[in-house]
């Protein structure tokens, strides 16, 4: 059956065909001997419309050998194939363009860039990298290639190359890349931690903070290194910095902070930290952790009263579930059973929720990602616990 969508995609080709025809007509009026558009060109379009793309490609390649005026048309045709997911056909067109000796420098760089896009789409990152590097060297504006190279190096986790490319992109575009580079340095630090090289990791994290003083990730990692070395006081000092950087991330280290404060025997300071954090923005994870501490120190009745008061200030399903749990601890018989059933229902609902949200693309997940799996941006995924954020 005739593919109407394919015809719609070919409309730009038809437009360019008209443009080329107009140019040819203008030149023919100015001087004699100007050749007409090769009949094979229209034959190729006809083959496309009759859904014979492979035969059409053969015809277009033949046309290109004798008429370089159709370069732009070939570029667009290759792009159309790529958008349809027909990567082999797109690649073939762009490869044949590059092989033409009569292309000028700009035409060749355009073909290089489009072939790189074909390889990226096919997952052939090494081939794409080589073409993008060549494009960046010969074009006056290397920014498009540098952005693609940055993507390639991040995918391949080649962080040194990513850092160098980010700096080059900053020079070309004028935009700040310091926050991104800080994440690249944190990635390297995590690799060193995995290799049991804490000193190298600490050096990298220091560099990360010099690039981005608000790097929560760097201080989380510094705290982990100190904790692994048995230095809880230093770990606490690093993790407490998060509150001033971006306190939305404080819940990411609450469990580790609790353990460190217990090991140092400074329970009062721990409770003071929780109360201070709760006063600032009534974060649900902080409230739940404080309720846990109150229950352990003062009993379920005091914890229940605390949660009820917090629910008045900041209604939430998490708080409601904890209140029901604490109420069930004080109940018996059928009331206890009913409360436990209600708690189980609410917990099932809460488990289906995703507590991390990308502020750029809206991606939601159940785990923290420093680079959004959706839009690939750094530092855009944030913890969200309030019901109003759902």
N, C-alpha and C positions, 0 to 999 in steps of 0.2 A: 504493500500500500504506500502511496505517495506520502512522504514525511513533510507535513506543512511546516513543522518547526525548522527543518533543514532549509526550506525555502526562505523562511524569515531570516535565518542566519546568513543566507547568501545575499540578502539585500545590500549590505555594505559593499560586497564585491561588485554588485551591479552598479552601485553608485560610483565606485572607483573606475569601473569600466567606462562609464560615461565621461568621467573626468579625463581619462587617458584619451578617449576618442576626441574630446574637445581640444586637447593639447595637440593631438596629431592634425586635427583640422586646421588649427591656427597656424601651425608650421607649414602645412601644405599650401596655405594662401600666401605665405611669405617667400617660399622658395620652392623651386621645382625639384622633383626627384625624391621627395620625402615619401618613404614607404607607408603604406596603409597598415592598419592593425592586422597582424597575421590572422588568417582565417582559422588557424588552429586554436587561437585564443578563444574564439566563440565556440569552437568545437568542445574545448575543455569545459566551458560553462554549461554547455548542453549536456555533457556527460554527468556533471555534478547534479544537474536538475533531474536527470534520469537515474540517479542513485548508482552511479558507477565511479566512485571516487578514485579507485586505483588507476583506472584508465585515464581519468581526468588529470591525475598527477603526472602521468607520463607525458600528456600533451602539454601541460603547463611548463614542465621542465624543458621540453623541446622549444617552446616559445621563448623561454628565458635565455636560451643559448644564442638566440639571434636578436633579442630585443630587451635590453636592460631597462627600458622605460616601465616595465611591468613589475619592478622589484617591490614597490609598495603593495601591489595587489597580492603578490606571492606571500609577503609577510602577513597580510591580513588573512589570507586563506589558511596559512599554517596556524594562525591563532584560533581561527574558527574550528579547525580540526582538534586542537588541544582542548578547547572549551567543551567540545563534545566527548572528550575522553579518548579520542583516537590519536594517541601519542605517537605511534609509529609513523602514521601518515604526516603528522605535524613535523616530526623529526626529519623525515625524508625531504620534505620541502625546504626546511631551513638549512639542512646539510648541503643540499644542492645549490642553494643561494650562496653559501660561503665559498663553495668550490668555483664560483664564477670569477674569472680573473678581471673582468671589466668593472666590477663594483668599486665605487669610490669608498673612501675611508669611513664615512658616516654610514653608508649602506651596509658595509661589512660589519660595523660595530652593532648596528641594529639587528642584523641576522645572528650575530654571536649572542646577543642578549636574549633573543627569542628562542634560540636553540637551548640556551641555559635554562629557560623556563620549562622547555620540554623535558629536559633531564631532571629538573627539580620535581616536576609532576610525576615522573617515572620513578623517583626515589634514587636516581643515580647522582648522588651528591658530589662525588669526586669529579665527575665529568663537568657538572655544573660549576663547581668551584674554579676549575681551570679556565673556563670560558669567561666567567665573571671577573676573574683577575685580569684577563687580557682586556676585557671591555673597560675596566676601571683605569687601565694604563693608557688607553688610546683616546678615551672620550674626555672632553673638557669638563663635563658634569658627571663625575663617577658615583654620585649619590645613589641612584637606583641599584647599581651593582653592589655597592657597599652594604646596602640594607639586605640584599639577598645573601651576600657573603656572611653577614652577621647571623642570619638565620641558619645557614649551613653549619657554621662553626658551633653554634649552640646545639644543633641537632647531633653533631658529632662529638660534643663535649670537648672541643679543642679550645680551652679557655684562654690560653696565651694568644692564639690567633684572634679570638673573639675580642679580647681587650685591645689589641693593636688595631683591629678593624673599627671598633667603637670609637677610638681616639681619632682615627682618620675620618670617620663619618662626622664627628663633631667639628672637625676643621672644614669639612665640605659643606655642612648644613647649618652650622652655627648653633645647633641644639645641644643641650646638656645631656651627657651620658654618664655622669658620675654615679648616679644611683644604680644604673645597669652594671657598670664596672664593679661596683661594690658587691653586687650579687655574684659576678663572675669570680671575684676573689674569695667569696664565701664558698662557692662551689669547689674551688681549689683547696680551701681549708678543710672542707668535709672529706675530700679525697685523702688529704694528709692525715686526718684523724683516723680514717679507715686503715691507713698504712701504719698506724701507731707512731706518727711523727708529730707529737703535740707542739714542739717548739716551732717547727715550720708552719704549723697551722696558726699559732699565735701571731707569728710575723705577718701572715697573710691577712688575718683579721684586723690587725692594727692598720694595715694599708686600706682595708675596706672602710674602716671608720674614718680614715683621713679623706676618703672620697665622699663618704656619706655619713656624717656624724649622727644621723638619725637611724642608722641601720640597726633595727631590732634584731635581725638575723645574726649579725656579728656578735652582739652581746649574748644572745641565747647560746651561741656556740662557745663563746669564751666561758660562760658559766658552766657549760657541760664539761669543758676541758678541766676547769678548776675542780668540779665535782668529782670527775674521774680520778683526779690526783689526790683526792681526799681533803681538799681545801674548801670546806663548806662556807667559811666566812667570805672568801673571795668570790665564790659562786653566787652567794646572796647579794654581794655588792654589784656584780655584773647584772644579775636579773632584776634588781630593783631599778636599774637605769631604764628598763623598758617602760616603766610607768610614766617617765617624762618624755620618752621618745614617741610611743604610740600605745597607750594603755589598753587598747583593744586586744593587743597580743599578750597581755599579762596572763590570761587564763592558760596560755600555752605552757607556762612553767609553774603553775600553781602547785601541782603535785610534787615537783622536784623542790620547790621552795619549802613546802611543808616538811619534807624529809630533812632538808638541811637545817631548818630552824629547830627541829626536834633533836638532831644530832648535836647542835651547838647548845641545846638546853635553854634557848631564849624564846620561850613560848609567848611571853608578853609582847616582845617585839613583833612576833608573827601575827598575833591578834591585832596589834596596832596597825600593821601594814594592811591587813584585810579591811579593817574598819575605815581607814583612810581612803583606800581604793574604792570602797563601796559608797562613801560620801560623794565621791567625784562624779560617778556616772551610773551607779546602781547596776553594775554588770551582773548578769544572772549567774555566771560561773563563780564569781566572787561571793555572791550571796549564798549560793549552795555550799561553798567551802566553809564559810563562816558558820552556817547552820550546822554543818558537820562538827565543827570545833565546839560550838555551844552544846550540842547534844553529848559530846564526849566529856565535857567538863561540868555541865550543869544539868544534864538529863533531857529527855525527849519533850517534857512539858515546856521548859524554857525555850528550847529550839523551836517548838511549834508556835509559841507566841511570837517569837522573832520573825518566823517566816510569814505568819499572818500579817504582821505589821508591814513587812516588805511587800507583800502582795497588794496591800492598799496603796503603796507608793508606786509600785511597778508590777502590774498584773502580768502573769506569764504562766504558760502551761508547765514549765519546769518547776516553778515555785508551787503551783497547785499540786503537782505530783508529790513534791517533798512534804507539803502540808498534810496530804492524805496519808502518806507513809508514817509520819510522826503521830497522826491521830490514831492510826491503826495500832501503833505500839502501845497506846493507852487504853484501847478498847478491848472487848472480849465478846465471845459468843457470835451471834449473827451479825452484829454491827462490825466486828473486826473482819469477818469474812467478806461483808459487802464492801468495806473500805479497801481491802486487799484486791478484790476484783476490779474495783474502779481504778485503783492505782495501776494494775496490770494493763488495763485498756489504754490509759493515758500514756504509759511507757511505750506501748506498741506504736502509738501515734508519733511519739517523740523520736523513736528509733527510725521512723521513715523520713524524718526531716533531715535536711542537709544544712549543716551549721557553718558552711563556708561559702562566701559569695564573691565573685569577681565584680568589682565596681565598674569595670569597663564593658565587658561583654555579657554579664549576667550568668556566667557559668556557676553552677552550684555543685558542691561536693561534700564528702564526709571526712576529708582529711585536708590538712594544711598544705598548700602548694605555693612556693615562693614565685614560681612562674606559672601563670594560668595555663592549664592544659588546652583551653579553648582558644583564646586570642594570643597566647604566647607572650603576653606582657608581664613585666616583673613588678612585684609588690602591689598588685591590684586585688589579690584575693585576701579577704578579711574575714575574721570570725564574726558570725552573726548569731546571736542567741535570742534576741527579743522577738516576741511573736509578731510585732509590728514590722519586722524585716522579712517576714515570710512572703 
